[in-house]
Amino acid sequence: MLALPHWSGWHDMSATVFDVEDYSQITALIYSAAVDPTRWQDVLERLSVLAGGIRTHLFGHDLRVGRALNVVTSQYDPDYLRTYDEYYGAKNGWAPGFAAAPVGQPVPTKKLWDWAHMQHSEFYNDWVRPQQDIVAGGGAVLFRESDRIMVFGGNIPRRDGERLEKRWLELAGLLIPHVQQAFEIGRMLDTARIQTFAAQQLQAGPEAALLLLAADRRILWADAGAQALLAAGNPLRQDLGGRLGLADPAAEAALGRALTALRHGSGDLHRGASSFRLGRDPGGYLCRSAVFAPERPVTAPFGLLSVPGAPCLLLALERLRPAADRCAPLMRRFGMTRTEAEVSLLLAEDCTPAEIAAAREVSIHTVRRQIKTALAKAGARRQAELVRIVLRTAE
């Protein structure tokens, strides 16, 4: 079994060899990345130069499955990055050391692994050693959240270790607090931006739980409310690959339809919000979804979004009030009967007229007549418009 290092700290922070201008420029670049995460690439490239041409990186790592997450690098061979993403990331011999390392403290690579084990590993012999034996350098854990960590670091060829490692660790120690702060600023900006979009496009209230999904169901971002639901495992759950699943079969099917529309860039999803019920009264949720196409990358809770700028699916979950309470505003404002209000609510929950007819044990012709009457009373011309009115009024 791999022995994890015992941490007594690493505090060899001698007088800096970096001038004020270098320090000012790199910190300004770091804070610019808080607003525009694509600038992290520029940060790493500048750091590589300041540290003497070393390889630098920011990456997330899922400790449960040994999976690399959202790697951003400078000076690494693209072919080796590809094999890291496809295979060697799961075998990263430094990851257990980072899992035990204190947050925010620079650590030399030699303190991150058990060399007796590492020198015989596939990761070392087939990935580290062929890249000029990049065993020197080091880095720091920026954040540790649940089973995920985010690491900031650099790798140095063995032959240059004595010359460059101390310089790199000194520079990393100076900049780590700024990097951490930049990510916190980015999170706050992203949270505010997503909350505003959810309020405007989904009529989501302040108590709604919000999360962003990629087209392959990967969870890209989740606020505190959504993280709590994921931790509970009901009604939301995630697999070992970080993909979302729903406990309710009907809701799972509705989510599948929304993601299919996202992948194909078609359907009502791209013209407005859709919704479905997740669970049943009194403990259920109304889940509203809409396409979110960020103008800039979004900072995930543990690192950088791996598909910056790509459209994703925003979900907003709010507790369902009892059906009678949700019917009342429609009845009061538009003069709908209770039956018309209930049918309108089911439409807003992504049910088809046929599904409504089956659930209410009436003919589809009866349901269509009730929908037609509800449309007229609400002043809507199409069902999609009626759904938007219901979402604004009933919740």
TINU-623854 format. One record per residue: x, y, z of N, C-alpha, C in turn. Coordinates in steps of 0.05 Angstrom, whole numbers, plus 5000, padded with zeros to 4 digits. Layout:
// residues N
XYZXYZXYZ
...
This chain:
// residues 395
501749765000500050005000501850255000
501050454985502650704983502550855009
504950915020505051065045504751365039
502951495054502651785050504651935068
505552175059507552315074506352435100
508152465119507352605144508152905141
506253085147506653365141507653515166
510053605164511153775185511554065175
510754105150510954375138513454415122
513354605104515754675087515854975087
517755085100517755375104520355505095
521755385076524255505067523755735048
522855965058522156195042524256415046
526456385031528556575034527856835020
529657025020529157285008528457254978
526457394970525457374942527557464922
527557334899529357414877527657544855
525157614860523357734840522958024846
523158184825522958474830520058554832
519658794840516858904845515258904819
516558964797515058984772514058704763
515758494766514858224760512558144777
512758204803510658124822508058274816
508258524810505858684803504558584778
506058524758504958424732503558164735
504857974749503657704751501157714769
501157874791498757884807496458014792
497058224776494958354760493758144740
495557984728494557774710492857574723
493557494748491957304763489157414768
488957664776486357774782484757834757
486057864734484557884709483257624702
484557394711483357134706480957084723
480557234744478157214760475657304744
476157494727473957594710473757444684
475957364673476057214648477856964652
476556734658478156484664479956394641
479456484616481256404595484056514600
484356714617486956834623488656664641
487556444652489256264668491456154651
490956114625493056024607495356224606
494656474605496756684605498256694631
496756644653498056644679500256424680
499456184671501355964672503756004654
503256124631505456174613507456374624
506356584637508056784649509656664673
508256504689509556364711511856194702
511356054680513455874669515956034663
515656274651517956444644519356534670
517756644689518956744713520456534729
519556284727520756064743523055934727
523756034704526055924689525355724667
522855724658522055554636520955284644
519955264668518855004678516054964667
515054714670512254654663510454724686
508354874681506454954701503654854696
502054824717499354714713497454794735
494954794728492654804746490854564738
490154404758488454174751486754094775
484453984769482853854789483253554789
482653424811482953134812480753024830
479352824819477252684834478552444848
478752464875480152254890478651994892
476052004887474451754889475251564867
475551664843476051494820478751544806
480351724818482951784806482751914779
480652084776480152204750481152494749
482652564728483552844724481153014716
481153264725478953444719480153714710
479353794686479754064677482654164679
484454044664487254104666487854344648
489354544659490454764644493454764649
494954784627497954754630499454944612
502054964617503955104600506454934598
507554914573510154784567510054484568
507754354570507654064569507253984539
508253754532507853644505504953574502
503553664481500753604477500153304476
501953144465501452854464501352734493
503152834510503152734537500652834553
499753074547497253174559494852994551
494852924525492652744516492652484530
495052354532495152094546494552124576
495252354587494552404616491552414619
490252554601487352584603485952314598
487052154579485751904572486451674591
488851684603489651444618491251504643
493451654641495351674663494351854686
492352024680491252184702490152014724
489051784718487951604738490151464754
492651484744494951354757496951554769
496051804771497852014781498951954808
501551894809502851824834503052044855
502752294846502852524865500152574878
497952474866495352544876494852464906
495752224914495352154943496852344961
499152434953500652634969499152894971
498052984949496453234950493953194967
492852954967490452904983491052945013
493552895021494352925049495653185055
496153345035497653595039495853815051
497054005066495554225076494754415054
492354535056491454715035493054975036
493855075013495155335011498155345017
499455115021502255105028503854975006
505955114995507554984974509154754985
509154534969510454284978512254184955
514754104960516453994939515353724931
515753654905514753394895515853154911
518253174921519452944935517952884961
516353074971514653024995511952914987
511352894961508752814953508452514945
510752374945510452094937512451924952
511851664952513551464964515351364941
517851454941519651394919520051094914
520150934935520450644932518250524916
515850634920513550544904513450674877
514050934876513751084851515650994829
518150934836520150874816519450614800
517650454810516850214796514150234783
512950474785510150514775510050564746
507850504734507350554706507350854701
506151004719505951294716508751424714
510551334731513251444730514751354705
514851104700516550994678515451064650
512851094647511751134621510751424616
510551584638509551854633511452064644
512452034668514252234681517052214669
518151974669520951944661521452024632
519751954613520252024585520152334580
518952484598518852774595521252904610
523652814604526052924617526052864647
524652654655524652574684523852814702
521352914698520453154711519553094740
521453014756520952944784521353164804
522553384795522953614813520653814811
520654014828518554214827516754184852
514254234848512354214870509954384866
508154394885505754544882504154564908
501654644906500054674930497154604923
495754504943492854474941491554744945
490054834925488655094928486055064943
484554844937481954794950481654494953
480354414974479554134977476654134985
474954014968472154004972471153724968
470153604990469253324989471453154979
471153004957473252834947474752954924
474553214920475853344898477853554908
480053574894482053764901482753924876
483754164881484854324859487754394865
489554344846492354364851493654574832
495454724843497054924828499954844831
501354804809504054704812505754724787
508154604790510054604767511854364769
512654254745514554034743517054124730
519354014740521954094731523553844725
525053834703526753604697528753564720
529353304725531253244747533853394745
534853424721537453554717537453854725
535053974725534754264732533654304759
533154094774531754114799533254294819
535854234823537454384842537454684836
537454744810537655024801535055174803
532755044797530255184793528155124815
528354904829526154834847525655034869
527855124882527455314904526155574894
527055664870525955914858522955874853
522255644843519355594836517655584862
518555444882517055424907516755694921
518855854919518656124931516556284916
516656284889514656424874511856324879
511456064880508855944885507856034913
509556034933508756114959507756404960
509056584945508156854944505456894930
504956724910502556764893500156604901
500456394916498156214923495856374935
496256554955493956704965492456864944
493856974924492657124903491056934884
492156704879490656514862488156424875
488256364901485856284916483756504916
484656744921482856974921481557014894
483156984872482057024846479856814840
480156574849478056374845475556444861
475956544885473656614901472056844888
473557044877472257264862470657154839
471956974824470656844801468056704809
468156564831465756414840463456614846
464156824860462057024867460857144842
462557214822461557324797459757124783
460656874781459056674767456456624781
456456604808454056554823452056784817
452857024819451057254814449957244785
451757184766450857174738448756954733
449256724745447456494741444756554756
444956664780442456724794440756924780
442057124767440557324752439157194728
440657024714439556894691437156714699
437456574721435356394731432856554739
433256784751430956944759429557064735
431057144714429857264691428557064672
429956844667429056654647427356424658
427756364684426356134696424456214718
424356474724422756574746423456434772
425956364775426856224799427056414823
426056334845426256504869428856474883
429356624904431956624918432556354932
430456194937430855944950431355714931
431355764905431755554885434555444887
434755174883437455044880438155044851
440655134844441455174817443854994810
443854874786446254734776446354744746
448754734736449254724707450154454699
449054354676449754094665450954124637
453053974631453953944604452053744590
452253734563450453564548450753274555
453053194566453452914574452752854603
451353044616450353024643452453094664
454853164656456853244676455953494691
456253494717455553734733457853924732
457354154720459354364715459554564738
457254604751457054804772454654744789
454754784815452454754832452654944855
450455074862450455254885450155094910
450055224933449955084959447454914961
445155014952442754864953442854604937
443954624913444154384896446254194907
448454294919450454124931449253964954
447454094970446153954992444353724982
442953774961441253564949442853334938
445153404926446953194915448153034938
448853164960450053024983447952834995
445452914995443352745006442752504988
443252534962442752314943439852294934
438152484942435352474935434252754938
433052874917432352744891434552744870
436852874876439052884857441152694866
442552574847444852404853446852434831
449352364836451452374816453052114816
453852024793455451784791458351844795
460151644793462951674798464251864778
462951894755464052074734463052364737
461552414759460552684763458152754746
456652554737454252594720451752584737
449852744730447352764745445352544738
444052444758441852264755439552344773
437152274766434752344781433352094791
432452104816431151874828428451814816
427052014806424351984795424551904766
423451674758423751574730422551774710
420151884716418952074697420652324694
421752414716423452654714426052584699
427052344703429452264689428952264659
426652174650425952174622425752464611
424552644628424252924619426953054617
428752994636431453104634432953004610
432552744603433752634579432852784554
430252854553429253004529430553274528
430753404551431953674551434953664542
436353464550439153444543439453364513
437653204503437653144474437253394458
435353564467434953824453437453994455
438753994477441254154481443354054461
443753794459445853684442445253754413
442753744405442053794377441454084370
441454254391440954544387438254594375
436254444383433654474370431554434392
429054484383426754434401425954684417
423854654432422754874448424754964469
426554784476428454854497430055104490
430655134465432255364457430655614452
427955594455426255834452425255924479
425855774500424855854526425255634546
424155674570424455484592422555244588
423455014598421654784601421754704630
419854534638419754454666418654174669
419254054692418153794698418053764728
416353584737416053534765418053314774
419253354797421253174808420253084835
419252834836417852744860415052844861
413552774881410752834883410152994908
407853134908406953284932406853084955
407553164980408253434988411253484987
412953284981415753314983417253354956
415753414935416953424909418053704902
419253714878420453964868419354014840
419254264833418854334805421654414794
422454274773425054314761424654464735
425754704733425654854708428354854695
428354844668430954824654430855024631
433255124624433655294601436555284593
436955334567439755344557441155584568
443555544578445255754588447755754571
448155964555450455984537452256204548
454256134564455856334577457556494558
457756754563459456934547462356894554
462856774577465556714585465456444600
467756314604467656064619466656104648
465655884659464555894686466555754705
467055864728468855744748467355534763
468155284760466855064775467755074804
466254924822467054934850469854834855
470954674838473554554844475654624822
474954784803476954844782475754994759
476754944735475855084712473954914695
471955044685470154904667471754794642
471354544636472954424615471954494587
469554604584468454674558467654964558
469655154560468955434564467255544541
465155684548463455804528461355624515
461455364521459555174508456855204521
454655184506452055194518451654954537
450355014559449754804578446954834588
446054654605443254664615443254754643
441754974648441355074675438754954687
439054834710436654724724436254894750
433654954754432855094779430754924793
431254834817429454664832428254814855
425554814856424154944878422054754889
421654754915419754584928416954634917
415454424912412754454903410954524927
409254714923407054754942404854554936
403054504955400754334949399354424924
398254234908396954294883394754514886
393254494907391054684911392154974913
394455004927395655264930396655374903
397655194886398755284860396555344840
394255224843391955284826390755554832
390755634857389355874866390056124850
392656184845393256424830392156424802
392156194788391056174761388056214761
386756104781383856124783383156414789
384656534807383956814815384557014793
386856984780387757184760386357154733
385856904725384856864697382056744697
380956694720378256584721378156294712
380356154713380355864705378755704726
377555484717376555294736378855134748
378354994770380554834782381654634762
379854504746380754304727382554434706
381754674696383454804676386154884688
386154974713388655044726390454804730
389254574738390854334742392054234716
390454244694391454164668393754344659
393454604664395554794656398054744672
397854684697400154614713401554364703
400054164695401253924684402753984658
401654154642403054234617405654374624
405654534645408054674653410154484665
409254244673411054044683411853854661
411553934636412553784613410953544606
408453524616406753304609405453354582
405153144566403753174540400753154546
399053244527396153204530395352914535
396752734521396052444524396752354553
399052444563399852374591397852484611
396952734606395052864624392452704623
391552624600389052474597389252214612
391452074610391851824623391851854654
393252064663393452114692390752194704
389052334688386552434699384252244691
384952034675382951834667380551954652
381252124633379252244615380352214587
378652284567379552264540381452494532
383052444513384852654504383352894492
380952834481379353054470378453244492
377753124516377053294538379353464547
381753354548384053504556384653734536
384453674511384953874490382954104493
380454034499378454244502379054414527
379954294548380754444572383154624567
385054524552387354684545386554924528
384754874509383855094492382455314508
380855234528379455424545381455574562
383555424573385555554589387155754573
387755684548389255874531387656134527
385056104522383456344518383356524543
382956394566382756544591385356684598
387656554591390256674598391156874577
389756884554390557064532392956964518
393356694517395656574503394756454477
396556454457395956344431397056054428
399155994442400355724440400855614467
401155344468401655214494404155314507
406355354491408855454502408455724516
406755894505406156154518404556114544
402755914543401155854567403055754589
404955584582406855484602408355714615
409355904599410856134610409056284629
406556324622404756474640404356314666
403956054664403555884688406055904706
408455884694410855894710411156164725
410356384712410456644725408356674746
406056544743403756594760403356394783
403756144777402955934796404955894818
407455964814409555894834410256144850
